[in-house]
Amino acid sequence: MQAIIRQALTSDLEGCYSVEKQSYGPEGASKERIAKRIKTYPKGFLVAELNGKIIGIANGTSTDKEDLSNESLKDMAHFEKDGKNIIIFSLAVLPEHRGKGMAKTLLNRFIEISKEDKKSKILLMCKENHIALYEKFGFVLIGKSKSDHGGTEWHEMYLGLK
Ligand SMILES: CC(C)(COP(=O)(O)OP(=O)(O)OC[C@H]1O[C@@H](n2cnc3c(N)ncnc32)[C@H](O)[C@@H]1OP(=O)(O)O)[C@@H](O)C(=O)NCCC(=O)NCCS
């Protein structure tokens, strides 16, 4: 059976948090943050559902801001529905469902929605080992981030949509 890609509902909170936690560990977003993201911008919170279970998530915010190291973005503090940018916070798939194209499906849908909404670009921060993944989708490396979230080094990337 194929996974369904759809917008998250408030009732998906436990499933989304479980994916976040299993994927990012202590660096991941708290349940409260996940709840806020679903409530504030459901259009920017996609889930992959298989047999009634959430197996993958892709989420972010819409904003005019571009400073990715600003932690308050992750609390949706600078959410602007008509903001020109999308900032991705999480792209995560349950370990047992990885390597089957699920992140690819989620990210492609996320990019499609951002284009439909006439956003200018999608920005994100990732660890060095994921730069190659995002490059496959056309993301360009900006450089090292000022952020030291979780005590690690982050790289900033963007995808121009116009
Ligand atoms: C990264 C992650 C989302 C990939 O999910 P996935 O469903 O296994 O990825 P896919 O199978 O859709 O792979 C998509 C493409 O990325 C590539 N890819 C996957 N993981 C990669 C990695 N760690 N490094 C480089 N490329 C990678 C795949 O080879 C594939 O390329 P292809 O289409 O040319 O074959 C998953 O491993 C995960 O949840 N990791 C923990 C959370 C995380 O670190 N998220 C990303 C950083 S924000």
Residues whose N, C-alpha, C, O or C-beta is under 5 A from the ligand:
A	BS01	LIG	S23 F89 L91 A92 V93 H97 R98 G99 K100 G101 M102 A103 K104 M125 C126 N129 H130 A132 L133
